Amino acid sequence: MSRSIGSLEEVILLMVIVLEDNAYAVTISEEYSRQFSKSITIPAIHTVLRRLEEKGLIKSRVGGSTNLRGGRSKRFYYITKVGYETAKELNEQRAMLWNMAPKLSFN
């Protein structure tokens, strides 16, 4: 089953997979900054996470509240089977295209 997602959605979906049980907006933002050497706002991440959840590619659960967060809870995200299959399919499509591309030299 192919699902249409944008490139930022794909990156955030992969971040949810990579971060496993520790995927929430702040950790996704930190990982994004580490991987791409640029920042992304928390509201932008929340928007993408909401879209991915609406598409059934991820699910979320609310963790316990902590004193460090002023009693607020974190919303953790995790991949669904459909989300994992979508990410895998996108990876396979990209690999196929790269394998078809001629090996260029710019010397």
Secondary structure as UniProt FT lines:
FT   HELIX           7..19
FT   HELIX           20..22
FT   HELIX           25..36
FT   HELIX           42..54
FT   TURN            55..56
FT   STRAND          58..65
FT   HELIX           67..69
FT   TURN            70..71
FT   STRAND          73..79
FT   HELIX           81..100
//
